[in-house]
Amino acid sequence: MAAGWAALYGTVALVWTLTGRGFPFGPGHQDEQTAVLARLGPDTGAPLFAALLLTGAVALLIMADTSRPPRWARFALLGYVWLLVAGLLVVVPDMRLLVLTGYAPILIIGFPFGFPPVDYSEIFTWTLANQVFAVAGGLLLARAALRWQFRTAGACEDCGRRPGGASWTSAESAARWGRWATYIAAAIPLFYAVVRLAWAAGIPLGISPDFLDEMRENGAVWGALGLGGFAAAGAILTLGLTQRWGEVFPRWMVGLAGRRVPIRMATVPATLVSIFVMSASVAFFADPEGLEMITGNGLAAAPMATWPFWSLALGAATLGYHLRRRPACQECRAPGLVPARAAGAY
């Protein structure tokens, strides 16, 4: 599947190369949310995409038919595919995916009322569609590469467990380091929420009173309220990665109370947010204007300077939650890990 996806997208990039049309990045597609690929024109970018993706498809086909590669071949294949994954997940996307995630509740709730007054055709663009497709493919390639990495290392292809494995993956260890990662991952968006909610409350925290008045006049303060509220809700939900209500639905949830929370219900959205935050960070720091914004706007932009740490902490917290709760493996029959309460997670 991963090889097929890479071949498909590589063929599309080859069409861009031959026709000179359709390349979704570079000049003509950049805005304030695009930085890394802003200067990559179609003459260079289209054949580069085609070459990298088609080569990745070949590498994945080789991996699919190889279980005991030479050490150098294993290193080369894994290195290339993981670099391709990194490019698809954090270089191709810019800030759009994170911004869209943050504004999604406002866009959905406000759509029937014509708020916010935006042109949706300027939001859901060809560039955004390619970024979504790149992230989906990057996740598919990551899963394929991880399974092959497990298999060629003598571990279970499905779960990665093997006798005498690393102690940091045990339930007890994951409960300890996962707890600290969770606290960090919750604190950073809470910092962002405090600043934005202060603006909504009329407190010019990190900005001038005149700028706050301007935000009130053009309605931007409502966007700050939405983003601040979404960030605060995200911080609370992040804490669920180490709390009992993150494993068992609480009593007030009628129809679900007492049932186990599906692991992927927590890990999938948390993983996506972690990826979106890192891709936004790469785009933000790759843009000289982004760096100038941080250094010149003080407390107003300070939360964005912590985004890379937020991404890493949230990714670690999500991994700890998964390791702590993963069930018995149906492939290798490895037993499920001990319950989180026994591991000292609470």
Secondary structure as a PSIPRED ss2 file (coil, helix, strand):
# PSIPRED VFORMAT (PSIPRED V4.0)

   1 M C   1.000  0.000  0.000
   2 A H   0.000  1.000  0.000
   3 A H   0.000  1.000  0.000
   4 G H   0.000  1.000  0.000
   5 W H   0.000  1.000  0.000
   6 A H   0.000  1.000  0.000
   7 A H   0.000  1.000  0.000
   8 L H   0.000  1.000  0.000
   9 Y H   0.000  1.000  0.000
  10 G H   0.000  1.000  0.000
  11 T H   0.000  1.000  0.000
  12 V H   0.000  1.000  0.000
  13 A H   0.000  1.000  0.000
  14 L H   0.000  1.000  0.000
  15 V H   0.000  1.000  0.000
  16 W H   0.000  1.000  0.000
  17 T H   0.000  1.000  0.000
  18 L H   0.000  1.000  0.000
  19 T H   0.000  1.000  0.000
  20 G C   1.000  0.000  0.000
  21 R C   1.000  0.000  0.000
  22 G C   1.000  0.000  0.000
  23 F C   1.000  0.000  0.000
  24 P C   1.000  0.000  0.000
  25 F C   1.000  0.000  0.000
  26 G C   1.000  0.000  0.000
  27 P C   1.000  0.000  0.000
  28 G C   1.000  0.000  0.000
  29 H C   1.000  0.000  0.000
  30 Q C   1.000  0.000  0.000
  31 D C   1.000  0.000  0.000
  32 E C   1.000  0.000  0.000
  33 Q C   1.000  0.000  0.000
  34 T C   1.000  0.000  0.000
  35 A C   1.000  0.000  0.000
  36 V C   1.000  0.000  0.000
  37 L C   1.000  0.000  0.000
  38 A C   1.000  0.000  0.000
  39 R C   1.000  0.000  0.000
  40 L C   1.000  0.000  0.000
  41 G C   1.000  0.000  0.000
  42 P H   0.000  1.000  0.000
  43 D H   0.000  1.000  0.000
  44 T H   0.000  1.000  0.000
  45 G H   0.000  1.000  0.000
  46 A H   0.000  1.000  0.000
  47 P H   0.000  1.000  0.000
  48 L H   0.000  1.000  0.000
  49 F H   0.000  1.000  0.000
  50 A H   0.000  1.000  0.000
  51 A H   0.000  1.000  0.000
  52 L H   0.000  1.000  0.000
  53 L H   0.000  1.000  0.000
  54 L H   0.000  1.000  0.000
  55 T H   0.000  1.000  0.000
  56 G H   0.000  1.000  0.000
  57 A H   0.000  1.000  0.000
  58 V H   0.000  1.000  0.000
  59 A H   0.000  1.000  0.000
  60 L H   0.000  1.000  0.000
  61 L H   0.000  1.000  0.000
  62 I H   0.000  1.000  0.000
  63 M H   0.000  1.000  0.000
  64 A H   0.000  1.000  0.000
  65 D C   1.000  0.000  0.000
  66 T C   1.000  0.000  0.000
  67 S C   1.000  0.000  0.000
  68 R C   1.000  0.000  0.000
  69 P C   1.000  0.000  0.000
  70 P C   1.000  0.000  0.000
  71 R H   0.000  1.000  0.000
  72 W H   0.000  1.000  0.000
  73 A H   0.000  1.000  0.000
  74 R H   0.000  1.000  0.000
  75 F H   0.000  1.000  0.000
  76 A H   0.000  1.000  0.000
  77 L H   0.000  1.000  0.000
  78 L H   0.000  1.000  0.000
  79 G H   0.000  1.000  0.000
  80 Y H   0.000  1.000  0.000
  81 V H   0.000  1.000  0.000
  82 W H   0.000  1.000  0.000
  83 L H   0.000  1.000  0.000
  84 L H   0.000  1.000  0.000
  85 V H   0.000  1.000  0.000
  86 A H   0.000  1.000  0.000
  87 G H   0.000  1.000  0.000
  88 L H   0.000  1.000  0.000
  89 L H   0.000  1.000  0.000
  90 V H   0.000  1.000  0.000
  91 V H   0.000  1.000  0.000
  92 V C   1.000  0.000  0.000
  93 P C   1.000  0.000  0.000
  94 D C   1.000  0.000  0.000
  95 M C   1.000  0.000  0.000
  96 R H   0.000  1.000  0.000
  97 L H   0.000  1.000  0.000
  98 L H   0.000  1.000  0.000
  99 V H   0.000  1.000  0.000
 100 L H   0.000  1.000  0.000
 101 T H   0.000  1.000  0.000
 102 G H   0.000  1.000  0.000
 103 Y H   0.000  1.000  0.000
 104 A H   0.000  1.000  0.000
 105 P H   0.000  1.000  0.000
 106 I H   0.000  1.000  0.000
 107 L H   0.000  1.000  0.000
 108 I H   0.000  1.000  0.000
 109 I H   0.000  1.000  0.000
 110 G H   0.000  1.000  0.000
 111 F H   0.000  1.000  0.000
 112 P H   0.000  1.000  0.000
 113 F H   0.000  1.000  0.000
 114 G C   1.000  0.000  0.000
 115 F C   1.000  0.000  0.000
 116 P C   1.000  0.000  0.000
 117 P C   1.000  0.000  0.000
 118 V C   1.000  0.000  0.000
 119 D C   1.000  0.000  0.000
 120 Y H   0.000  1.000  0.000
 121 S H   0.000  1.000  0.000
 122 E H   0.000  1.000  0.000
 123 I H   0.000  1.000  0.000
 124 F C   1.000  0.000  0.000
 125 T C   1.000  0.000  0.000
 126 W H   0.000  1.000  0.000
 127 T H   0.000  1.000  0.000
 128 L H   0.000  1.000  0.000
 129 A H   0.000  1.000  0.000
 130 N H   0.000  1.000  0.000
 131 Q H   0.000  1.000  0.000
 132 V H   0.000  1.000  0.000
 133 F H   0.000  1.000  0.000
 134 A H   0.000  1.000  0.000
 135 V H   0.000  1.000  0.000
 136 A H   0.000  1.000  0.000
 137 G H   0.000  1.000  0.000
 138 G H   0.000  1.000  0.000
 139 L H   0.000  1.000  0.000
 140 L H   0.000  1.000  0.000
 141 L H   0.000  1.000  0.000
 142 A H   0.000  1.000  0.000
 143 R H   0.000  1.000  0.000
 144 A H   0.000  1.000  0.000
 145 A H   0.000  1.000  0.000
 146 L H   0.000  1.000  0.000
 147 R H   0.000  1.000  0.000
 148 W H   0.000  1.000  0.000
 149 Q H   0.000  1.000  0.000
 150 F H   0.000  1.000  0.000
 151 R H   0.000  1.000  0.000
 152 T H   0.000  1.000  0.000
 153 A C   1.000  0.000  0.000
 154 G C   1.000  0.000  0.000
 155 A C   1.000  0.000  0.000
 156 C C   1.000  0.000  0.000
 157 E C   1.000  0.000  0.000
 158 D C   1.000  0.000  0.000
 159 C C   1.000  0.000  0.000
 160 G C   1.000  0.000  0.000
 161 R C   1.000  0.000  0.000
 162 R C   1.000  0.000  0.000
 163 P C   1.000  0.000  0.000
 164 G C   1.000  0.000  0.000
 165 G C   1.000  0.000  0.000
 166 A C   1.000  0.000  0.000
 167 S H   0.000  1.000  0.000
 168 W H   0.000  1.000  0.000
 169 T H   0.000  1.000  0.000
 170 S C   1.000  0.000  0.000
 171 A H   0.000  1.000  0.000
 172 E H   0.000  1.000  0.000
 173 S H   0.000  1.000  0.000
 174 A H   0.000  1.000  0.000
 175 A H   0.000  1.000  0.000
 176 R H   0.000  1.000  0.000
 177 W H   0.000  1.000  0.000
 178 G H   0.000  1.000  0.000
 179 R H   0.000  1.000  0.000
 180 W H   0.000  1.000  0.000
 181 A H   0.000  1.000  0.000
 182 T H   0.000  1.000  0.000
 183 Y H   0.000  1.000  0.000
 184 I H   0.000  1.000  0.000
 185 A H   0.000  1.000  0.000
 186 A H   0.000  1.000  0.000
 187 A H   0.000  1.000  0.000
 188 I H   0.000  1.000  0.000
 189 P H   0.000  1.000  0.000
 190 L H   0.000  1.000  0.000
 191 F H   0.000  1.000  0.000
 192 Y H   0.000  1.000  0.000
 193 A H   0.000  1.000  0.000
 194 V H   0.000  1.000  0.000
 195 V H   0.000  1.000  0.000
 196 R H   0.000  1.000  0.000
 197 L H   0.000  1.000  0.000
 198 A H   0.000  1.000  0.000
 199 W H   0.000  1.000  0.000
 200 A H   0.000  1.000  0.000
 201 A C   1.000  0.000  0.000
 202 G C   1.000  0.000  0.000
 203 I C   1.000  0.000  0.000
 204 P C   1.000  0.000  0.000
 205 L C   1.000  0.000  0.000
 206 G C   1.000  0.000  0.000
 207 I C   1.000  0.000  0.000
 208 S C   1.000  0.000  0.000
 209 P H   0.000  1.000  0.000
 210 D H   0.000  1.000  0.000
 211 F H   0.000  1.000  0.000
 212 L H   0.000  1.000  0.000
 213 D H   0.000  1.000  0.000
 214 E H   0.000  1.000  0.000
 215 M H   0.000  1.000  0.000
 216 R H   0.000  1.000  0.000
 217 E H   0.000  1.000  0.000
 218 N H   0.000  1.000  0.000
 219 G C   1.000  0.000  0.000
 220 A H   0.000  1.000  0.000
 221 V H   0.000  1.000  0.000
 222 W H   0.000  1.000  0.000
 223 G H   0.000  1.000  0.000
 224 A H   0.000  1.000  0.000
 225 L H   0.000  1.000  0.000
 226 G H   0.000  1.000  0.000
 227 L H   0.000  1.000  0.000
 228 G H   0.000  1.000  0.000
 229 G H   0.000  1.000  0.000
 230 F H   0.000  1.000  0.000
 231 A H   0.000  1.000  0.000
 232 A H   0.000  1.000  0.000
 233 A H   0.000  1.000  0.000
 234 G H   0.000  1.000  0.000
 235 A H   0.000  1.000  0.000
 236 I H   0.000  1.000  0.000
 237 L H   0.000  1.000  0.000
 238 T H   0.000  1.000  0.000
 239 L H   0.000  1.000  0.000
 240 G H   0.000  1.000  0.000
 241 L H   0.000  1.000  0.000
 242 T H   0.000  1.000  0.000
 243 Q C   1.000  0.000  0.000
 244 R H   0.000  1.000  0.000
 245 W H   0.000  1.000  0.000
 246 G H   0.000  1.000  0.000
 247 E C   1.000  0.000  0.000
 248 V E   0.000  0.000  1.000
 249 F C   1.000  0.000  0.000
 250 P C   1.000  0.000  0.000
 251 R C   1.000  0.000  0.000
 252 W C   1.000  0.000  0.000
 253 M C   1.000  0.000  0.000
 254 V C   1.000  0.000  0.000
 255 G C   1.000  0.000  0.000
 256 L C   1.000  0.000  0.000
 257 A C   1.000  0.000  0.000
 258 G C   1.000  0.000  0.000
 259 R C   1.000  0.000  0.000
 260 R E   0.000  0.000  1.000
 261 V C   1.000  0.000  0.000
 262 P C   1.000  0.000  0.000
 263 I H   0.000  1.000  0.000
 264 R H   0.000  1.000  0.000
 265 M H   0.000  1.000  0.000
 266 A H   0.000  1.000  0.000
 267 T H   0.000  1.000  0.000
 268 V H   0.000  1.000  0.000
 269 P H   0.000  1.000  0.000
 270 A H   0.000  1.000  0.000
 271 T H   0.000  1.000  0.000
 272 L H   0.000  1.000  0.000
 273 V H   0.000  1.000  0.000
 274 S H   0.000  1.000  0.000
 275 I H   0.000  1.000  0.000
 276 F H   0.000  1.000  0.000
 277 V H   0.000  1.000  0.000
 278 M H   0.000  1.000  0.000
 279 S H   0.000  1.000  0.000
 280 A H   0.000  1.000  0.000
 281 S H   0.000  1.000  0.000
 282 V H   0.000  1.000  0.000
 283 A H   0.000  1.000  0.000
 284 F H   0.000  1.000  0.000
 285 F H   0.000  1.000  0.000
 286 A H   0.000  1.000  0.000
 287 D C   1.000  0.000  0.000
 288 P H   0.000  1.000  0.000
 289 E H   0.000  1.000  0.000
 290 G H   0.000  1.000  0.000
 291 L H   0.000  1.000  0.000
 292 E H   0.000  1.000  0.000
 293 M H   0.000  1.000  0.000
 294 I H   0.000  1.000  0.000
 295 T H   0.000  1.000  0.000
 296 G H   0.000  1.000  0.000
 297 N H   0.000  1.000  0.000
 298 G H   0.000  1.000  0.000
 299 L H   0.000  1.000  0.000
 300 A H   0.000  1.000  0.000
 301 A C   1.000  0.000  0.000
 302 A H   0.000  1.000  0.000
 303 P H   0.000  1.000  0.000
 304 M H   0.000  1.000  0.000
 305 A H   0.000  1.000  0.000
 306 T C   1.000  0.000  0.000
 307 W H   0.000  1.000  0.000
 308 P H   0.000  1.000  0.000
 309 F H   0.000  1.000  0.000
 310 W H   0.000  1.000  0.000
 311 S H   0.000  1.000  0.000
 312 L H   0.000  1.000  0.000
 313 A H   0.000  1.000  0.000
 314 L H   0.000  1.000  0.000
 315 G H   0.000  1.000  0.000
 316 A H   0.000  1.000  0.000
 317 A H   0.000  1.000  0.000
 318 T H   0.000  1.000  0.000
 319 L H   0.000  1.000  0.000
 320 G H   0.000  1.000  0.000
 321 Y H   0.000  1.000  0.000
 322 H H   0.000  1.000  0.000
 323 L H   0.000  1.000  0.000
 324 R H   0.000  1.000  0.000
 325 R H   0.000  1.000  0.000
 326 R C   1.000  0.000  0.000
 327 P C   1.000  0.000  0.000
 328 A C   1.000  0.000  0.000
 329 C C   1.000  0.000  0.000
 330 Q C   1.000  0.000  0.000
 331 E C   1.000  0.000  0.000
 332 C C   1.000  0.000  0.000
 333 R C   1.000  0.000  0.000
 334 A C   1.000  0.000  0.000
 335 P C   1.000  0.000  0.000
 336 G C   1.000  0.000  0.000
 337 L C   1.000  0.000  0.000
 338 V C   1.000  0.000  0.000
 339 P C   1.000  0.000  0.000
 340 A C   1.000  0.000  0.000
 341 R C   1.000  0.000  0.000
 342 A C   1.000  0.000  0.000
 343 A C   1.000  0.000  0.000
 344 G C   1.000  0.000  0.000
 345 A C   1.000  0.000  0.000
 346 Y C   1.000  0.000  0.000
